[in-house]
Amino acid sequence: MMLNALFLLQVLGVISLIAAAVTVVRWQWQYLWLPHQIQGPRLAKRYGRGSWVLITGASDGLGKAFAQELAQYGFNLILVSRTQAKLSRLQAELGDLGIQVRTVCADLSDTSEHTYSRIADVARDIDLSIVINCVGVTIHRRYAEVPSDTLRHLISMNVSTTAIVTHTMLPLLLHHTTATGNRGALLNVGSIVGRFYWPGTQLYGACKAFIDHLTVPLAYEYREQLDVLSFQPTVMATAMATGTEPAAITITPQMAAHAALSHIGRYVTSHGHWRHALAAALFSVLPSSIRNRIFLSTALKMGEAERAKDA
Ligand SMILES: NC(=O)c1ccc[n+]([C@@H]2O[C@H](COP(=O)([O-])OP(=O)(O)OC[C@H]3O[C@@H](n4cnc5c(N)ncnc54)[C@H](OP(=O)(O)O)[C@@H]3O)[C@@H](O)[C@H]2O)c1
């Protein structure tokens, strides 16, 4: 009896070791190997050389980094954001690479039908193969301190816009797959904040969890036609993450965009860069009381930087 129990324990130990080794190898493959491979030819072959990509929040930060990398791979672009001067500058820069670039200057916090029909109109006569919902806004402070107009703004920008742009563009992506035989792709930008309960930025976290729950099921609903990625980065040195510089877990938006593009078509959820995946893994093994304390104090510090910027 004793010997049997010992044998069973040994078997369980070996199985656990093998499972841990497989997890580590798979993690290294996803986060260390794939992002170092050349992505251009793979993406062009999979989605169609010279097809079009629509990016919201494209004039700055992560959206701009996606645009710059995809332009280098020969994709044509529709850039959507709020400030025409920034869009025009980027259009001129990317046009020099020999691709076509259209811009849509729209305030995406306006969730009326007019906003989305303007975007759809620009995309109607082209072969749209990829949609990247990148626009997003955040705020860091205790919930009662979030101004009520900011609360509505966050929900419009993160939740309504992502849901409606996805819904508006899906028929065009599906048309692309029928017309060309290539796959289409949908990449929705969430955040690691949506993966955990995050004191100090609870509303933003809830919005990003919404994006994840909207996005992942689509990977299965449209698995014959579309590659879908729910992308959950950690911190990037952009205007949104006020006061951050690239260091440790804070990476450049270019690093994040490149890693995400190496995962599209291969995974349904991803943290993108290995540093962000490592941060997520570490957070998930922390006891929740410690995690919540760290999250709240970092969020409140970021909130102070936001208030100083807005003052
Ligand atoms: N930065 C981070 O640490 C971080 C971490 C995790 C996830 N994310 C997510 O990554 C995505 C991109 O963030 P980011 O850091 O790159 O942001 P960012 O640098 O602040 O860029 C935001 C982009 O959205 C556009 N935009 C802002 N308000 C708009 C509006 N009302 N209507 C239309 N466009 C608007 C901006 O356009 P204009 O400037 O031209 O107005 C800009 O192109 C977001 O979904 C964010 O939640 C960011």
The ligand as an ORCA input file, in Angstrom:
! r2SCAN-3c Opt
* xyz 0 1
  N       0.677     53.102    -23.113
  C       0.524     52.060    -22.329
  O       1.277     51.867    -21.363
  C      -0.549     51.040    -22.632
  C      -0.534     49.859    -21.896
  C      -1.492     48.883    -22.185
  C      -2.418     49.093    -23.185
  N      -2.408     50.265    -23.876
  C      -3.421     50.448    -24.928
  O      -2.753     50.685    -26.152
  C      -3.588     51.494    -26.986
  C      -2.775     52.655    -27.529
  O      -2.319     53.429    -26.450
  P      -1.133     54.458    -26.622
  O      -0.345     54.397    -25.362
  O      -0.447     54.250    -27.912
  O      -1.946     55.844    -26.629
  P      -1.463     57.288    -27.125
  O      -0.002     57.349    -27.375
  O      -2.074     58.226    -26.170
  O      -2.194     57.427    -28.547
  C      -3.581     57.513    -28.591
  C      -4.047     57.586    -30.019
  O      -5.479     57.641    -29.994
  C      -5.911     58.831    -30.647
  N      -7.056     59.408    -29.960
  C      -7.118     59.848    -28.696
  N      -8.344     60.339    -28.444
  C      -9.052     60.208    -29.577
  C     -10.385     60.511    -29.948
  N     -11.245     61.096    -29.091
  N     -10.793     60.227    -31.192
  C      -9.945     59.665    -32.073
  N      -8.688     59.334    -31.785
  C      -8.236     59.607    -30.540
  C      -4.752     59.768    -30.588
  O      -4.907     60.668    -31.651
  P      -4.445     62.218    -31.611
  O      -3.276     62.276    -30.698
  O      -4.159     62.539    -33.008
  O      -5.581     63.002    -31.078
  C      -3.566     58.817    -30.756
  O      -3.399     58.503    -32.113
  C      -4.776     51.915    -26.129
  O      -5.873     51.078    -26.421
  C      -4.294     51.661    -24.706
  O      -5.357     51.401    -23.832
  C      -1.485     51.250    -23.626
*
